Amino acid sequence: MTDTRRRVKVYTLNEERQWDDRGTGHVSSGYVDRLRGMSLLVRAESDGSLLLESKINPNTAYQKQQDTLIVWSEAENYDLALSFQEKAGCDEIWEKICQVQGKDPSVDITQDFVEESEEERFEDMSSPGLELPPCELSRLDEVAELVASSLPSPLRREKLALALENEGYIRKLLELFHVCEDLENHEGLHQLYEIMKGIFLLNRTALFEVMFSDECIMDVIGCLEYDPASSQPRRHREFLTKTAKFKEVIPISDPELKQKIHQTYRVQYIQDMVLPTPSVFEENMLSTLHSFIFFNKVEIVGMLQDDERFLTDLFAQLTDEATNDDKRQELVNFLKEFCAFSQTLQPQNRDAFFKTLSNMGVLPALEVILGMDDPQVRSAATDIFSYLVEYNPSMVREFVMQECQQNDDVSGEKLTAACPSRSQDILLINLIIEHMICDTDPELGGAVQLMGLLRTLVDPENMMATASKTEKTEFLSFFYKHCMHVLTAPLLANTTEEKPSKDDFQTSQLLALILELLTFCVEHHSYHIKNYIINKDILRRVLVLMASHHAFLALCALRFMRKIIGLKDEFYNRYIMRNFLFEPVVKAFLNNGSRYNLMNSAIIEIVSMVANYWKALEDVSYVQTFKGLKLRYEQQKERQDNPKLDSMRSILRNHRYRRDARTLEDEEEMWFNTDEDDLEDGEAVVPPSDMMKAEEDLIDPISKFMERKKCVYTPSGLAGPRSLVGLRFESCLVGVPCDGLASCPGCVPSSLAPCAAGLGSGPPLPHSGHAILDSVCVRFPLTITGNETLKYIWTWCTSLALVLLLI
């Protein structure tokens, strides 16, 4: 059933008019019962799976291009192409197709692309062929009219293309072009422009091969310089011959490769600069031109990639200390263009390309280049690094982690022979961070690009997990240990006081970029960023930026805090309460005044979650947020007599015996000092003491809030029922029940009598009294200094906020 197999690549044309590589295999032709006809079959060379099964339809238009391509359309907007490794294989399959369709194998196209009307078909069938006028100066107007009249009809376009190809008409037209230029015959030059533009629209590969040959391409460009719509001719040839220079940074020994590079550059220039914009004529009438450029680029990258000597010399000179600066700049620019060229490749080809660069040592070479002083060289190296990160971030992460391990193994020695001048303490990723921080561009264009690359590298979504290792755990542990301090250094250096030390525009932009990356880490990382923020007191430093004169920076700081609050994490909540970190936010709100702007709305959104600083905010009346909080506060007071709260009180009675607060704080400090490398990313981050404490800390404020009418004992004697707002309850519950029967030693069952000191087993606290709350005795400090008052108010208000969130 199968004929001799030929190695091919299968391509399909996507919606962006780019060719997608579907795989490499071997093509054959034969009869397929299911399709009831002769078909083309392509089986993958890797596993033998079927890549293509296409029936050779008698009415399908097949087109042969560049001796090794066969292109056709099977349905609307679904184009296929076979790229053969050998010309002989292409010829063999082309003969099979022509045999099925009853066509002469010498043609390059088998059918018309568009159905014509009956009148057109009858007229075209009655004429045996298209006869061209003699190629003479006086007959150019007839030629131009013939070309223009043939474009609307597909069959006439085909006949015109065959006539131009068979009679060698294009070369004759180019000879007339030289005559017209010598005679300064502008009318003839304008007619040649229209003729040459029409030949492009014929969309014929055989004509392109003649037009783009070394002997003809510059004359073709010359014809397109004389646009009748322009008062003066363009100077495209002058640019290509005098301005554009081909720099051979590494000698290319293959003449075919060199010729292909020149041809592709000039054809790309024709498409981008010489021909009219796509709005002037239909885009699909230049599909063959797009394909010509695309397959040329594929060939160039493949030929360079296969030349191991070329790439070896390239990377050897890049990392050689003896290479002068000008030469190294040319080498880096070439590598940058080489990587940009590869973006036109399909995934499989691009994988092979970057794998080759990785094996050649592109990342160590970039590390050397990034350490140089030349800003242009560093900029080009950054672009190359961006191509690598966008292609395969895991490859970059693996390199930097191996680099760090090698630094540990060969401490004090040179890392590799590829970079002998680099200090073993410098890591590639830290170099990227330093370049971001030290960007001299006032708009920080380079810093924005580098921040995006760092974000890609620390994004857990593109990290792989295998049975042997977890990339997320390993890389994040490495990053927070070796790189995070470099990233946050500008932030920590600029927030040592109550206001930013430097508040210029460029510094503020840089800090905003850093905060954006930290906010991303808060959202996507777990205990790594949490430990770092709490241990380094990062949030306090960030909130210093709320005092910046630049609103965008203050909003970035506020967004960072909002992201932390939105996690509803117990450790973050206690960290914020313990350090009074809402104070800078409230100050910024009050300083903003009644201006209704983004700062105003953002702070109101946060305050609607946490009710703090009520006294400072109760007079704000132009929004209803604070009035709503006050209403909920008063409603909560009225609910204290509701029987439904008995169940809550019973829960409180079950939490009688509590551990001393100092013990809890010691255990929490020990937990945070634990080496984070011992934890896996998915493990809970709750210290042992908090497993019993977390629930109680949320319930205690409810008890205190609901029972605040009880009696308190003051140094001057008894006082009637009064609010407990403003008192900080040390250790919260003593844990001794007061049942009204004097079962507590020294406790009087009267709601207006003080509890005696010395409850429980411990000694009495100096300068402390007790209050009777329902059936449980609590103790609080009697002596409160002026400096402590705000602290007590703050702690109680924060507890109240958590109550409201629970409700």
Secondary structure, 3 states (H helix, E strand, C coil): CCCCCEEEEEEEECCCCCEEEEEEEEEEEEEECCCCEEEEEEEECCCCCEEEEEECCCCCCEEEECCCEEEEEEECCEEEEEEECCHHHHHHHHHHHHHHHCCCCCCCECCCCCCCCHHHHHHHHHCCCCCCCCCCHHHHHHHHHHHHHHCCCHHHHHHHHHHHHHCCHHHHHHHHHHHHHHHCCHHHHHHHHHHHHHHHHCCCHHHHHHHCCCCCHHHHHHHCCCCCCCCCCCCHHHHHHHHCCCCCCCCCCCHHHHHHHHHHHHHHHHHHHHCCCCCCCCHHHHHHHHHHHHHHHHHHHHHHHHCHHHHHHHHHHHHCCCCCHHHHHHHHHHHHHHHHHHCCCCHHHHHHHHHHHHHHCHHHHHHHHHCCCCHHHHHHHHHHHHHHHHHCHHHHHHHHHHHHHHHHHCCCCCCCCCCCCCCCCCCHHHHHHHHHHCCCCCCCHHHHHHHHHHHHHCCHHHCCECCCCEHHHHHHHHHHHHCHHHHHHHHHHCCCCCCCCCCCHHHHHHHHHHHHHHHHHHHHCCHHHHHHHHHHCHHHHHHHHHHCCCHHHHHHHHHHHHHHHHCCCHHHHHHHHHCCCCHHHHHHHHHHCCCCCHHHHHHHHHHCCCCCCHHHHCCCCCCCHHHHHHHHHHHHHHHHHCHHHHHHHHHHHHCCCCCCHHHHHHHHHHHHCCCHHHCCCCCCCCCCCHHHHHHHHHHHHHHHHHCCCCCEEECCEEECCCCCCCCCCCCCEEEEECCCCCCCCCCCCCCCCCCCCCCCCCCCCCCEEEEEECCEEEEEECCCCHHHHHHHHHHHHHHHHHHHHHC
